[in-house]
Amino acid sequence: MEPLVSLGDLPDGYAEHAPPPDLSATVMCAWTRRVSSAVDVAPHRVLPDGCTDILFVFGRPGAQDRELASASVVGTMTRPIVLQGQHPWLYVGVRLAPGYAQAAFRVPASELTDQTVGYDLLERDASAHIETLASASELESVTAAFHIVRGRLARGVAVSRSLRAAVRRIVQADGNLKVAALAGEIGVTRQQLARQFAAHVGLTPKMFARVIRARAALGRAAAARMAHPRNVNWGAIAYDLGYYDQPHFIDDFKEITGQTPGEWLR
């Protein structure tokens, strides 16, 4: 599955790092964000993407051993989070592919949805992991973070072929499909599919499709804005992605991003 690249205006100092080949099916990326004094008060909107993140946040720039501010797991989101005010110095995160939350944490993904949970509540070796990252360089911390996730996934529960097929089908269709027909396409009942999504993704199949479709709209709008900054044809985007009508598109867009299309463009 292709990575769900962050869209819109990325925060300064943000970088994504591709996973090694053995993690390419289960991890979207590792990401880092180094915050400077010039941007540490700039608000940033984090949008739902169907993924779960492990997040380590550090302070004290320039120290040999960074000072941990927090270590947490951010569950699959159904609504945006706006970060603003004073930020720590360095973020190191790993973004799991949709469907691999339970494999990594051995709890139903639905228990993490729209939640930020302390990493130490889900990992017995949390202190050792934090110590490793705190004493590493930024690049070394990315490699270490991948190693941590590799170990978690090796001990985790298997993800069924049907769930992986359903996630892949929704992403490939940009969320523009009939979820009611999806279960039959992959050979399970609707109830089985709903249970698998609750356990492994943390969203219903319909909500996951809505998130993916809204992000597809953002991607198309971002490309259009690059070419014509003041001329994004939202009606054409809504039509191409199969929205019933313009109000339906606007409602979905605002629920997922926290902004109307016009507000996002401004």
C-alpha positions as CSV (number, residue, x, y, z in Angstrom):
1,M,0.0,0.0,0.0
2,E,1.3,3.5,-0.9
3,P,2.1,5.8,2.1
4,L,-0.5,8.2,3.3
5,V,1.7,11.2,3.0
6,S,0.9,14.2,5.2
7,L,-1.1,16.8,3.3
8,G,-1.6,20.5,3.4
9,D,0.9,22.9,5.0
10,L,3.5,20.7,6.7
11,P,5.1,22.1,9.9
12,D,8.6,23.5,9.7
13,G,11.3,21.0,10.6
14,Y,9.1,18.0,9.6
15,A,10.6,15.0,7.8
16,E,9.4,11.5,6.9
17,H,11.7,8.5,6.7
18,A,10.8,5.4,4.6
19,P,10.7,2.1,6.5
20,P,13.2,-0.7,5.8
21,P,12.0,-3.3,3.3
22,D,10.9,-5.8,6.0
23,L,8.5,-3.2,7.5
24,S,7.2,-1.7,4.3
25,A,3.9,-3.5,4.6
26,T,3.2,-2.7,8.2
27,V,4.8,0.8,8.8
28,M,4.0,3.9,6.8
29,C,7.1,5.8,7.9
30,A,9.1,7.2,10.8
31,W,8.9,10.9,11.1
32,T,10.8,13.6,13.0
33,R,10.1,17.2,13.7
34,R,12.8,19.5,15.0
35,V,11.2,22.7,16.4
36,S,13.1,26.0,16.4
37,S,12.3,29.2,18.3
38,A,11.0,30.7,15.1
39,V,8.1,28.3,14.7
40,D,7.5,27.0,18.2
41,V,4.3,29.0,18.6
42,A,2.9,28.3,15.1
43,P,-0.3,26.2,15.3
44,H,-0.4,22.9,13.4
45,R,-3.4,20.9,12.5
46,V,-3.0,17.1,12.6
47,L,-5.5,15.3,10.5
48,P,-7.0,11.8,10.7
49,D,-5.3,9.3,8.3
50,G,-6.4,5.9,9.5
51,C,-3.1,5.2,11.2
52,T,-1.8,4.8,14.7
53,D,1.5,6.5,15.9
54,I,4.1,5.8,18.5
55,L,5.4,9.2,19.6
56,F,8.4,10.2,21.6
57,V,8.9,13.9,22.5
58,F,12.1,15.4,23.8
59,G,13.4,18.7,25.1
60,R,16.7,20.3,25.9
61,P,18.3,21.0,22.5
62,G,22.0,20.4,22.4
63,A,22.2,18.1,25.4
64,Q,24.1,14.9,25.2
65,D,21.1,13.0,26.5
66,R,17.8,14.6,25.6
67,E,15.2,15.1,28.3
68,L,12.0,13.2,27.6
69,A,8.8,15.3,27.6
70,S,6.4,12.4,26.8
71,A,6.2,9.0,25.2
72,S,2.7,7.9,24.0
73,V,0.6,6.0,21.5
74,V,-1.8,8.1,19.5
75,G,-4.7,6.0,18.3
76,T,-6.6,6.2,15.1
77,M,-8.3,9.6,14.8
78,T,-11.8,10.5,13.7
79,R,-11.3,14.3,14.2
80,P,-8.3,16.7,13.8
81,I,-6.0,17.8,16.6
82,V,-4.7,21.4,16.7
83,L,-1.3,21.8,18.3
84,Q,-0.4,25.3,19.3
85,G,1.7,27.2,21.8
86,Q,5.1,26.2,23.1
87,H,6.4,22.9,21.6
88,P,9.2,20.6,22.8
89,W,12.4,20.5,20.8
90,L,12.3,17.2,19.0
91,Y,9.5,14.7,18.0
92,V,10.3,11.2,16.9
93,G,7.4,9.1,15.7
94,V,6.5,5.9,13.9
95,R,3.3,5.7,11.9
96,L,1.9,2.2,11.6
97,A,-0.1,1.3,8.5
98,P,-3.9,1.1,8.9
99,G,-4.8,-2.3,10.4
100,Y,-1.7,-2.9,12.5
101,A,-2.5,-1.3,15.8
102,Q,-3.6,-4.5,17.6
103,A,-0.6,-6.3,16.1
104,A,1.7,-3.8,17.7
105,F,0.0,-3.2,21.0
106,R,-2.0,-6.4,21.7
107,V,-5.2,-4.4,22.6
108,P,-8.2,-3.8,20.3
109,A,-7.5,-0.8,18.2
110,S,-11.0,0.6,19.1
111,E,-9.7,1.1,22.7
112,L,-7.1,3.5,21.3
113,T,-9.4,5.5,18.9
114,D,-9.1,9.2,19.6
115,Q,-7.0,8.5,22.6
116,T,-3.4,9.3,23.6
117,V,-2.1,6.6,25.9
118,G,1.1,6.5,27.8
119,Y,3.7,4.3,26.1
120,D,4.6,2.7,29.5
121,L,1.0,1.4,29.8
122,L,1.5,-0.6,26.6
123,E,5.2,-1.6,26.7
124,R,6.9,-3.2,29.6
125,D,10.3,-2.2,28.3
126,A,9.3,1.4,27.8
127,S,12.2,2.8,30.0
128,A,14.8,1.0,27.9
129,H,13.3,2.2,24.7
130,I,13.2,5.8,25.9
131,E,16.8,5.6,27.1
132,T,18.0,4.3,23.7
133,L,16.2,7.1,21.9
134,A,17.3,9.8,24.3
135,S,21.0,9.0,23.9
136,A,20.9,8.7,20.1
137,S,21.4,11.2,17.3
138,E,18.3,12.2,15.4
139,L,19.1,9.8,12.5
140,E,20.0,7.0,14.9
141,S,16.7,7.6,16.8
142,V,14.8,6.8,13.6
143,T,16.7,3.5,13.1
144,A,16.1,2.7,16.8
145,A,12.4,3.5,16.5
146,F,12.0,1.2,13.5
147,H,13.8,-1.5,15.6
148,I,11.4,-1.0,18.5
149,V,8.4,-1.4,16.2
150,R,9.9,-4.5,14.5
151,G,10.1,-6.1,17.9
152,R,6.6,-5.2,18.8
153,L,5.1,-6.6,15.6
154,A,7.1,-9.8,15.9
155,R,5.3,-10.5,19.2
156,G,1.9,-9.3,18.1
157,V,-1.2,-10.9,16.7
158,A,-1.7,-11.8,13.1
159,V,-3.7,-9.6,10.8
160,S,-6.1,-11.5,8.6
161,R,-5.8,-11.6,4.8
162,S,-9.4,-10.3,4.5
163,L,-8.7,-7.3,6.7
164,R,-5.6,-6.4,4.7
165,A,-7.5,-6.8,1.5
166,A,-10.3,-4.6,2.7
167,V,-8.0,-1.8,3.8
168,R,-6.1,-2.0,0.5
169,R,-9.3,-1.9,-1.5
170,I,-10.6,1.2,0.3
171,V,-7.2,3.0,-0.1
172,Q,-7.0,2.1,-3.8
173,A,-10.5,3.5,-4.3
174,D,-9.7,6.7,-2.5
175,G,-12.6,5.8,-0.2
176,N,-15.0,6.0,-3.0
177,L,-16.8,2.7,-2.8
178,K,-19.9,1.0,-1.4
179,V,-18.8,-0.4,2.0
180,A,-21.9,-2.6,2.0
181,A,-20.6,-4.5,-1.0
182,L,-17.0,-4.7,0.2
183,A,-17.5,-7.6,2.6
184,G,-18.9,-9.8,-0.2
185,E,-16.0,-8.9,-2.5
186,I,-13.4,-10.2,0.0
187,G,-15.5,-13.2,1.2
188,V,-16.6,-12.3,4.7
189,T,-19.9,-11.1,6.3
190,R,-20.5,-7.5,7.1
191,Q,-20.5,-8.3,10.8
192,Q,-17.1,-10.1,10.4
193,L,-15.7,-7.1,8.6
194,A,-16.9,-4.7,11.2
195,R,-15.4,-6.7,14.0
196,Q,-12.0,-6.9,12.2
197,F,-12.0,-3.2,11.6
198,A,-12.8,-2.5,15.3
199,A,-10.0,-4.8,16.4
200,H,-7.3,-3.8,14.0
201,V,-8.1,-0.4,12.5
202,G,-10.1,1.3,15.3
203,L,-12.7,2.7,12.9
204,T,-15.7,1.3,11.2
205,P,-15.2,0.4,7.5
206,K,-17.4,3.4,6.6
207,M,-15.6,5.8,8.8
208,F,-12.2,4.6,7.5
209,A,-13.5,5.2,3.9
210,R,-14.6,8.7,4.8
211,V,-11.2,9.5,6.2
212,I,-9.5,8.2,3.1
213,R,-11.8,10.0,0.8
214,A,-11.4,13.3,2.6
215,R,-7.6,12.9,2.4
216,A,-7.9,12.2,-1.3
217,A,-9.8,15.4,-1.7
218,L,-7.1,17.3,0.2
219,G,-4.4,15.7,-2.0
220,R,-6.2,16.8,-5.2
221,A,-6.8,20.3,-3.7
222,A,-3.2,20.7,-2.7
223,A,-2.0,19.7,-6.2
224,A,-4.5,22.2,-7.8
225,R,-3.4,24.9,-5.4
226,M,0.2,24.4,-6.4
227,A,-0.8,25.0,-10.1
228,H,-3.4,27.7,-9.6
229,P,-3.3,29.1,-6.0
230,R,-6.6,30.9,-6.2
231,N,-8.5,28.5,-8.4
232,V,-9.3,25.1,-6.8
233,N,-12.4,23.5,-8.3
234,W,-14.0,21.9,-5.3
235,G,-17.1,20.9,-7.3
236,A,-15.0,18.9,-9.7
237,I,-13.1,17.2,-6.8
238,A,-16.3,16.3,-5.1
239,Y,-17.7,14.9,-8.3
240,D,-14.6,12.8,-9.1
241,L,-14.6,11.3,-5.6
242,G,-18.3,10.3,-5.8
243,Y,-19.8,12.6,-3.2
244,Y,-23.6,12.8,-3.5
245,D,-23.6,16.6,-3.7
246,Q,-21.6,19.6,-2.6
247,P,-23.2,20.0,0.9
248,H,-22.4,16.3,1.6
249,F,-18.8,16.9,0.5
250,I,-18.4,20.1,2.6
251,D,-19.9,18.3,5.7
252,D,-17.5,15.4,5.4
253,F,-14.5,17.6,4.7
254,K,-15.2,19.8,7.7
255,E,-15.7,16.8,10.1
256,I,-12.4,15.2,9.1
257,T,-10.3,18.4,8.7
258,G,-12.0,20.8,11.1
259,Q,-12.3,23.4,8.3
260,T,-14.5,24.1,5.3
261,P,-12.8,23.9,1.9
262,G,-12.8,27.7,1.8
263,E,-11.1,28.0,5.2
264,W,-8.5,25.4,4.2
265,L,-7.7,27.3,1.1
266,R,-7.2,30.5,3.0
